Amino acid sequence: MREETNERSMQVYDVGLWCSWPSLFPEYVGRIQASGTYAAVVCVMEHVRIEKVAYAAARQVAHPRIDRWSKVYIPLTVEKRGRS
C-alpha cells in the first residue's frame, strides 16, 4: 500500500501584478516556483513588498490556463512593507 501525502509539488508560474486597473501592462511581473497560482501571486507580492494590487494573473509555465484575481490584499509585516 502506498502512503499518500497532502503536499503539492512545486511548479514554475508566470505572474503579473497590476497596481491600477485597467492598464495595458502589469507594473510587476515575475516567474516563481510555488505550489499553486495563488501562492505564486502572494510570493511575488511579498518579494516586491506590496500589500495590495488591483488585479493579478498567474499561469503555470507551458499550460494555457490563466487564473485571475481582482483586489488582492495581503498584510505584510512592517519590515517587509514597501509601498502599498
Secondary structure, 3 states (H helix, E strand, C coil): CCCCCCCCCCEEEEEEEECCCCCCCCCEEEEEEECCHHHHHHHHHHHHCCCEEEEEEEEECCCCCEEEEEEEECCCCHHHCCCC
